[in-house]
Amino acid sequence: MSSKQWNTESWRTLPIRQQPEYKNLEQLRGVESSLTSLPPLASPGESRALKRELADAALGKAFLLQGGDCAESFAEFSEPNLRSFFRVLLQMTMALMYGAGVPVVKVGRIAGQFAKPRSDNTEKKDGKELPAYRGDMVNAMEFENEGRAPDPERLLRAYYQGAATLNFLRTLARGGYASLNQINRWNMEFAESSAQGKRFEELIARINECIGFIKACRLPLDEVEEFSEASFFTSHEALLLGYESGLTRFDHTDEKWYACSAHMLWIGDRTRDPGEAHVEFMRGIANPIGVKVGPSMKPDVLLNLIDILNPNDEAGRLTLIARMGCTKIAELLPPLIRAVKASGKTVVWSCDPMHGNTIKSPNGYKTRKFTDILAEVRQFFAIHKAEGTSAGGVHFEMTGQDVTECLGGAQAISEINLSDRYHTHCDPRLNASQSLELAFLIAETLKKQKS
């Protein structure tokens, strides 16, 4: 546990990984300074509300659904794309809520997920070497000299796009788009119009019966807030700490500091060193936070991180996002779960079945197999059941668009199909149909575990 005095800039004295090499540091400092005077994107009150919902997930009384783009882009920002993403997330929510029998906490990887860690600082093509693409918040995806130079002004563009995104999603969540009637209608369309939907007709019929019972009780679905609106929160990886600290605000309600770029932030598997900058920044903010837990994580390191990031053992504060891979999770996850359980610490355990299952297809595309993703999720639930702990949630890279980036699913996307609509700016995402199929399969798994 750190005894060092924390402030919004204390991270700057420590080693830091995964940062762009800006040429104009004066311009960078000017942009970071301007962020301190801009309105926050997320309020401390909303972050506290999310923490309360996650506290329930830690105790098995709620279930976390976290999903969205691998990396948001400036080019794909549009009303139809945002609307389709939110629609799929709501449909997944209904399936998971029925399967788990508890409220679903909806957290998007959105309105800030513009920066990505990279394995290498540079990229080579045809004998030419340029800085690696680190997300639209940093530089351009196009492989050319000017665009690949990190540009501080992109931090401001990301902020304004995040603000517009969050504003639009709030109108959808509160303006009738998220009503139970509407979501149920979409799910029935899914069952009627898709091959994979046919398999879930029985589950959807049971949901219909529940809705019919509610209506029989003369509860007007479109007038009762719980049935006509949705709580929704945002999250992203806290990678560029100059951006995060610039949007950190002191809240006089509870006299704590909050990162107001999102409701929830997480630390990646590459930046979780306890003695480095990212952990230092995150220990001082009061938001709910996450830590990616990869194959190299050891029990003693994890317990140390928990002590640093959640010294008061506050329920809902810390989510551990396991990303092991379907071939490693059975061996690597149980010792970590046992160590945390023995320590008595309160955490949300969530499963990220995407990052540990990335492969390269013979035709050169980075992809993931639907069967591997499902296998890791199912093992995650089975392990927690065996250990007597709560499987608190899932974490997906997904989109509402009809892309062809992940292999398989009932759509039977093959390696030949990958080039059809491969649009990701970084890692492959589940498309709308695959996301829904996965949610219904998880719902079936949860339902069987309860019976």
C-alpha positions as CSV (number, residue, x, y, z in Angstrom):
1,M,0.0,0.0,0.0
2,S,1.4,3.4,-1.0
3,S,2.0,6.0,1.6
4,K,3.0,8.6,-0.9
5,Q,0.8,11.7,-1.1
6,W,-1.5,11.5,-4.1
7,N,-2.5,14.4,-6.4
8,T,-3.7,14.6,-10.0
9,E,-0.1,15.0,-11.2
10,S,1.8,12.6,-8.9
11,W,1.9,10.0,-11.6
12,R,4.3,12.2,-13.7
13,T,7.2,11.3,-11.4
14,L,7.0,7.6,-12.1
15,P,7.9,5.4,-15.0
16,I,5.2,5.1,-17.6
17,R,4.5,2.7,-20.4
18,Q,2.6,2.8,-23.7
19,Q,2.9,6.5,-24.3
20,P,3.2,8.3,-27.7
21,E,6.4,10.2,-28.4
22,Y,5.1,13.8,-29.0
23,K,7.5,16.1,-30.8
24,N,5.9,19.3,-29.6
25,L,5.7,19.0,-25.8
26,E,4.7,22.6,-25.4
27,Q,1.6,22.0,-27.6
28,L,0.8,18.9,-25.6
29,R,1.0,20.8,-22.3
30,G,-1.3,23.5,-23.8
31,V,-3.9,20.9,-24.8
32,E,-3.7,19.2,-21.4
33,S,-4.2,22.5,-19.7
34,S,-7.2,23.4,-21.8
35,L,-8.8,20.1,-20.7
36,T,-8.8,21.3,-17.1
37,S,-11.3,24.0,-18.0
38,L,-13.7,21.9,-20.1
39,P,-16.9,20.5,-18.7
40,P,-16.6,17.0,-17.3
41,L,-18.1,14.2,-19.5
42,A,-19.3,12.1,-16.6
43,S,-20.4,13.3,-13.2
44,P,-19.1,12.0,-9.8
45,G,-22.8,11.3,-8.8
46,E,-23.1,9.0,-11.8
47,S,-19.9,7.2,-10.9
48,R,-21.1,6.7,-7.4
49,A,-24.4,5.2,-8.8
50,L,-22.3,2.8,-11.0
51,K,-20.3,1.8,-7.9
52,R,-23.5,0.9,-6.1
53,E,-24.6,-1.3,-9.0
54,L,-21.2,-3.0,-9.2
55,A,-21.3,-3.6,-5.4
56,D,-24.4,-5.8,-6.1
57,A,-22.5,-7.6,-8.9
58,A,-19.6,-8.3,-6.4
59,L,-22.2,-10.1,-4.2
60,G,-23.9,-12.0,-7.0
61,K,-27.0,-9.7,-6.9
62,A,-26.3,-8.1,-10.3
63,F,-24.4,-8.9,-13.5
64,L,-22.0,-6.7,-15.4
65,L,-22.3,-6.4,-19.2
66,Q,-19.4,-4.3,-20.5
67,G,-18.9,-4.0,-24.3
68,G,-18.1,-1.8,-27.2
69,D,-15.4,-1.0,-29.8
70,C,-11.9,-2.2,-29.5
71,A,-10.9,1.3,-30.4
72,E,-13.4,4.1,-31.3
73,S,-12.7,6.0,-34.5
74,F,-13.3,9.4,-35.8
75,A,-14.3,8.0,-39.3
76,E,-17.1,5.7,-38.1
77,F,-18.7,8.2,-35.7
78,S,-22.4,8.5,-36.8
79,E,-25.9,8.4,-35.4
80,P,-26.7,5.0,-37.1
81,N,-23.6,3.3,-35.7
82,L,-24.3,4.6,-32.2
83,R,-28.0,3.6,-32.4
84,S,-27.2,0.1,-33.6
85,F,-24.6,-0.4,-30.9
86,F,-27.0,0.7,-28.2
87,R,-29.8,-1.5,-29.6
88,V,-27.6,-4.6,-29.5
89,L,-26.4,-3.9,-26.0
90,L,-30.0,-3.5,-24.8
91,Q,-31.0,-6.8,-26.5
92,M,-28.1,-8.5,-24.9
93,T,-29.1,-7.0,-21.5
94,M,-32.6,-8.5,-21.7
95,A,-31.3,-12.0,-22.5
96,L,-28.7,-11.9,-19.7
97,M,-31.2,-10.4,-17.2
98,Y,-33.6,-13.3,-17.9
99,G,-30.8,-15.9,-17.7
100,A,-29.1,-14.5,-14.6
101,G,-32.3,-13.5,-12.8
102,V,-30.7,-10.3,-11.6
103,P,-30.3,-6.7,-12.8
104,V,-27.7,-6.2,-15.6
105,V,-25.3,-3.3,-15.2
106,K,-24.7,-1.8,-18.6
107,V,-21.3,-0.3,-19.2
108,G,-20.1,0.7,-22.7
109,R,-16.5,0.7,-24.0
110,I,-17.5,4.0,-25.6
111,A,-17.2,7.9,-25.5
112,G,-13.5,7.6,-24.7
113,Q,-12.0,4.3,-25.9
114,F,-9.8,6.1,-28.5
115,A,-6.3,5.0,-27.4
116,K,-4.7,1.5,-27.6
117,P,-1.6,-0.1,-26.2
118,R,0.7,-1.7,-28.8
119,S,3.2,-4.6,-28.7
120,D,5.7,-2.5,-30.7
121,N,6.4,1.2,-30.9
122,T,6.9,1.1,-34.6
123,E,5.3,-0.6,-37.6
124,K,7.1,-1.7,-40.8
125,K,5.6,-2.0,-44.3
126,D,7.5,-2.5,-47.6
127,G,10.8,-1.5,-45.9
128,K,9.3,1.7,-44.4
129,E,9.2,2.1,-40.6
130,L,6.7,4.5,-38.9
131,P,5.3,5.0,-35.4
132,A,2.7,2.4,-34.5
133,Y,-1.0,3.4,-34.7
134,R,-2.1,4.0,-31.1
135,G,-5.7,5.0,-31.7
136,D,-7.4,8.0,-33.2
137,M,-6.7,10.0,-30.0
138,V,-3.0,9.8,-30.8
139,N,-2.4,9.4,-34.6
140,A,-4.0,8.2,-37.9
141,M,-4.5,4.6,-39.0
142,E,-3.2,5.4,-42.5
143,F,0.4,4.3,-43.0
144,E,1.9,7.7,-44.0
145,N,4.4,10.0,-42.3
146,E,2.3,13.0,-41.4
147,G,-0.7,11.0,-40.0
148,R,1.4,8.6,-37.9
149,A,3.1,11.5,-36.0
150,P,1.3,11.8,-32.6
151,D,-0.8,15.0,-32.6
152,P,-1.9,16.5,-29.3
153,E,-4.9,18.2,-30.9
154,R,-6.5,14.8,-31.3
155,L,-7.0,14.7,-27.5
156,L,-9.5,17.6,-27.9
157,R,-11.2,16.0,-30.9
158,A,-11.7,12.8,-28.8
159,Y,-13.1,14.8,-26.0
160,Y,-15.7,16.5,-28.2
161,Q,-16.7,13.3,-29.9
162,G,-17.0,11.7,-26.5
163,A,-19.3,14.5,-25.4
164,A,-21.5,14.1,-28.4
165,T,-21.6,10.3,-28.1
166,L,-22.5,10.5,-24.4
167,N,-25.2,13.1,-25.0
168,F,-26.8,11.0,-27.8
169,L,-26.7,7.8,-25.8
170,R,-28.4,9.6,-22.8
171,T,-31.2,10.7,-25.1
172,L,-31.7,7.1,-26.2
173,A,-31.5,5.7,-22.7
174,R,-34.1,8.1,-21.4
175,G,-36.3,8.9,-24.4
176,G,-38.2,5.6,-24.9
177,Y,-35.7,3.8,-27.1
178,A,-34.7,1.6,-24.2
179,S,-38.3,0.5,-23.2
180,L,-38.9,-3.1,-22.4
181,N,-41.6,-3.3,-25.1
182,Q,-39.1,-2.0,-27.7
183,I,-36.3,-4.4,-26.8
184,N,-38.7,-7.4,-26.7
185,R,-39.9,-6.5,-30.2
186,W,-36.3,-6.5,-31.5
187,N,-35.6,-9.8,-29.9
188,M,-38.7,-11.4,-31.6
189,E,-37.5,-10.0,-34.9
190,F,-34.1,-11.6,-34.2
191,A,-35.7,-14.9,-33.6
192,E,-37.9,-14.7,-36.7
193,S,-35.3,-13.4,-39.2
194,S,-32.0,-15.2,-38.4
195,A,-30.8,-18.8,-38.4
196,Q,-29.4,-18.5,-34.9
197,G,-32.5,-16.8,-33.6
198,K,-34.6,-19.9,-34.2
199,R,-32.6,-21.7,-31.5
200,F,-33.6,-19.2,-28.9
201,E,-37.4,-19.0,-29.7
202,E,-38.2,-20.8,-26.5
203,L,-36.2,-18.5,-24.3
204,I,-37.7,-15.4,-26.1
205,A,-41.2,-17.0,-25.6
206,R,-40.6,-17.3,-21.9
207,I,-39.5,-13.6,-21.7
208,N,-42.8,-12.8,-23.5
209,E,-44.7,-14.7,-20.9
210,C,-43.0,-12.6,-18.2
211,I,-43.9,-9.3,-20.0
212,G,-47.4,-10.6,-20.5
213,F,-47.7,-11.2,-16.7
214,I,-46.5,-7.7,-16.0
215,K,-49.1,-6.2,-18.4
216,A,-51.8,-8.4,-16.8
217,C,-50.9,-6.7,-13.5
218,R,-51.9,-3.4,-15.2
219,L,-48.4,-2.0,-15.0
220,P,-48.0,0.3,-18.0
221,L,-44.6,-0.6,-19.4
222,D,-44.1,2.7,-21.3
223,E,-45.0,4.8,-18.3
224,V,-43.1,3.1,-15.5
225,E,-39.5,4.4,-15.4
226,E,-37.9,1.0,-14.7
227,F,-39.6,-0.4,-17.8
228,S,-39.2,2.5,-20.2
229,E,-35.7,3.8,-19.4
230,A,-32.2,2.3,-19.0
231,S,-29.3,3.3,-16.8
232,F,-26.1,3.3,-18.9
233,F,-22.5,4.1,-18.0
234,T,-19.3,4.6,-20.0
235,S,-15.8,3.2,-19.6
236,H,-12.4,3.1,-21.3
237,E,-8.8,2.1,-20.7
238,A,-7.0,4.9,-18.9
239,L,-4.0,5.0,-21.1
240,L,-3.1,8.6,-21.8
241,L,-2.9,10.0,-18.3
242,G,-2.4,13.6,-19.4
243,Y,-6.0,13.4,-20.8
244,E,-7.3,11.6,-17.7
245,S,-5.7,14.0,-15.2
246,G,-6.9,17.0,-17.2
247,L,-10.5,15.8,-16.8
248,T,-10.2,14.9,-13.1
249,R,-12.3,17.0,-10.8
250,F,-12.7,17.4,-7.0
251,D,-16.2,16.7,-5.8
252,H,-17.3,18.5,-2.6
253,T,-20.1,16.0,-2.0
254,D,-17.8,13.3,-0.7
255,E,-14.5,15.3,-0.9
256,K,-12.9,12.9,-3.3
257,W,-11.3,13.2,-6.7
258,Y,-13.1,11.7,-9.8
259,A,-11.8,11.1,-13.3
260,C,-14.7,12.7,-15.2
261,S,-13.7,11.4,-18.7
262,A,-15.9,8.3,-18.0
263,H,-17.8,6.6,-15.2
264,M,-15.4,3.7,-15.0
265,L,-11.7,3.4,-16.1
266,W,-9.5,0.3,-16.3
267,I,-5.8,-0.5,-16.3
268,G,-4.5,-2.8,-19.1
269,D,-2.5,-5.9,-18.6
270,R,0.6,-4.0,-20.0
271,T,0.3,-1.0,-17.6
272,R,-0.5,-2.6,-14.2
273,D,2.9,-2.5,-12.6
274,P,2.4,-1.3,-9.0
275,G,5.4,1.0,-9.1
276,E,4.4,2.8,-12.3
277,A,2.3,5.8,-13.3
278,H,-1.0,4.1,-14.3
279,V,-1.5,2.4,-10.9
280,E,-0.4,5.6,-9.1
281,F,-3.1,7.7,-11.0
282,M,-5.8,5.1,-10.5
283,R,-5.3,4.7,-6.8
284,G,-6.2,8.3,-6.2
285,I,-9.5,8.6,-8.1
286,A,-12.8,7.5,-6.5
287,N,-14.4,6.0,-9.7
288,P,-15.1,2.3,-10.1
289,I,-12.0,1.0,-11.7
290,G,-10.9,-2.3,-13.4
291,V,-7.7,-4.2,-13.8
292,K,-7.1,-6.6,-16.7
293,V,-5.8,-9.9,-15.3
294,G,-3.8,-11.8,-18.0
295,P,-1.8,-15.1,-18.0
296,S,1.3,-13.5,-16.4
297,M,-0.6,-12.4,-13.3
298,K,0.6,-14.0,-10.0
299,P,-1.6,-14.2,-6.9
300,D,0.8,-12.1,-4.7
301,V,1.0,-9.4,-7.4
302,L,-2.8,-9.4,-7.7
303,L,-3.3,-9.1,-3.9
304,N,-0.8,-6.2,-3.8
305,L,-2.7,-4.4,-6.6
306,I,-6.0,-4.9,-4.7
307,D,-4.5,-3.4,-1.6
308,I,-3.1,-0.4,-3.5
309,L,-6.2,0.3,-5.6
310,N,-8.9,-0.6,-3.0
311,P,-7.3,-0.2,0.5
312,N,-10.7,0.2,2.2
313,D,-12.2,-2.8,0.5
314,E,-15.0,-0.8,-0.9
315,A,-17.6,-2.9,-2.6
316,G,-18.1,-2.0,-6.3
317,R,-14.8,-0.1,-6.4
318,L,-12.7,-2.8,-8.2
319,T,-13.5,-5.1,-11.1
320,L,-11.0,-7.8,-12.0
321,I,-11.3,-8.5,-15.8
322,A,-9.8,-12.0,-16.5
323,R,-8.4,-12.4,-20.0
324,M,-6.6,-15.7,-20.1
325,G,-7.6,-17.5,-23.3
326,C,-9.7,-20.6,-23.6
327,T,-6.7,-23.0,-23.4
328,K,-5.2,-21.4,-20.3
329,I,-8.1,-20.2,-18.1
330,A,-8.7,-23.6,-16.4
331,E,-5.2,-23.7,-15.2
332,L,-4.5,-20.0,-14.4
333,L,-7.7,-18.5,-13.1
334,P,-8.5,-20.8,-10.1
335,P,-5.4,-19.9,-8.1
336,L,-6.1,-16.2,-8.5
337,I,-9.8,-16.7,-7.4
338,R,-8.7,-18.7,-4.4
339,A,-6.1,-16.1,-3.3
340,V,-8.7,-13.3,-3.5
341,K,-11.3,-15.4,-1.7
342,A,-8.9,-16.3,1.1
343,S,-8.0,-12.6,1.5
344,G,-11.6,-11.7,2.1
345,K,-11.4,-8.9,-0.5
346,T,-14.6,-7.8,-2.3
347,V,-14.2,-7.6,-6.0
348,V,-16.3,-8.1,-9.2
349,W,-14.9,-10.9,-11.3
350,S,-15.5,-10.3,-15.0
351,C,-14.6,-12.4,-18.1
352,D,-12.9,-10.8,-21.1
353,P,-12.9,-13.8,-23.6
354,M,-11.6,-11.6,-26.5
355,H,-8.0,-10.7,-25.8
356,G,-6.6,-14.1,-25.0
357,N,-8.1,-15.7,-28.1
358,T,-6.7,-13.6,-30.9
359,I,-5.2,-15.5,-33.8
360,K,-4.0,-14.6,-37.3
361,S,-5.8,-16.3,-40.2
362,P,-3.8,-17.9,-43.1
363,N,-4.8,-14.9,-45.2
364,G,-3.3,-12.5,-42.8
365,Y,-6.3,-11.1,-40.8
366,K,-6.2,-10.8,-37.1
367,T,-9.3,-12.6,-35.9
368,R,-11.0,-14.6,-33.2
369,K,-13.1,-17.8,-33.2
370,F,-16.6,-17.6,-31.8
371,T,-16.2,-21.1,-30.4
372,D,-13.0,-20.0,-28.4
373,I,-14.8,-17.0,-27.0
374,L,-17.8,-19.0,-25.9
375,A,-15.5,-21.7,-24.5
376,E,-13.7,-19.2,-22.3
377,V,-16.9,-17.7,-21.0
378,R,-18.4,-21.1,-20.1
379,Q,-15.2,-22.2,-18.3
380,F,-15.2,-18.9,-16.4
381,F,-18.7,-19.6,-15.1
382,A,-17.9,-23.2,-14.3
383,I,-14.7,-22.3,-12.4
384,H,-16.5,-19.7,-10.2
385,K,-19.3,-22.3,-9.5
386,A,-16.7,-24.8,-8.4
387,E,-14.9,-22.2,-6.2
388,G,-18.1,-21.0,-4.6
389,T,-17.5,-17.4,-5.9
390,S,-19.6,-15.1,-8.1
391,A,-19.0,-14.8,-11.8
392,G,-19.9,-11.1,-11.9
393,G,-19.9,-10.2,-15.5
394,V,-18.6,-10.3,-19.1
395,H,-16.5,-7.8,-21.2
396,F,-16.7,-7.9,-25.0
397,E,-15.3,-6.1,-28.0
398,M,-18.4,-5.8,-30.1
399,T,-20.2,-3.6,-32.5
400,G,-23.8,-3.1,-33.7
401,Q,-22.6,-3.2,-37.3
402,D,-22.6,-6.2,-39.7
403,V,-18.9,-6.6,-39.8
404,T,-16.9,-9.8,-40.7
405,E,-14.1,-9.8,-38.2
406,C,-14.6,-12.8,-35.9
407,L,-14.9,-16.4,-37.3
408,G,-17.9,-18.6,-36.8
409,G,-21.2,-18.2,-35.0
410,A,-24.5,-19.2,-36.7
411,Q,-23.6,-16.9,-39.5
412,A,-20.7,-19.2,-40.2
413,I,-18.2,-16.5,-41.0
414,S,-15.2,-18.2,-42.6
415,E,-11.6,-17.0,-43.4
416,I,-12.8,-16.3,-46.9
417,N,-15.5,-13.9,-45.5
418,L,-13.1,-11.9,-43.3
419,S,-12.2,-9.4,-46.2
420,D,-15.9,-8.7,-46.9
421,R,-16.5,-6.1,-44.1
422,Y,-13.3,-6.0,-42.0
423,H,-13.6,-2.5,-40.6
424,T,-11.9,-2.5,-37.2
425,H,-9.2,0.0,-36.4
426,C,-7.4,-2.4,-34.1
427,D,-8.7,-5.8,-32.8
428,P,-11.6,-7.9,-34.3
429,R,-15.0,-7.4,-32.9
430,L,-18.1,-9.5,-32.6
431,N,-20.8,-8.2,-35.0
432,A,-24.4,-7.5,-34.0
433,S,-25.6,-11.0,-34.8
434,Q,-22.7,-12.8,-33.0
435,S,-23.1,-10.6,-30.0
436,L,-26.7,-11.4,-29.6
437,E,-26.1,-15.1,-30.2
438,L,-23.4,-15.1,-27.5
439,A,-25.7,-13.3,-25.0
440,F,-28.5,-15.9,-25.5
441,L,-26.0,-18.8,-25.2
442,I,-24.7,-17.2,-21.9
443,A,-28.3,-16.8,-20.8
444,E,-28.9,-20.5,-21.3
445,T,-25.7,-21.3,-19.4
446,L,-26.7,-19.1,-16.5
447,K,-30.2,-20.5,-16.4
448,K,-28.9,-24.1,-16.2
449,Q,-26.5,-23.2,-13.4
450,K,-29.4,-21.8,-11.4
451,S,-31.6,-24.9,-11.9
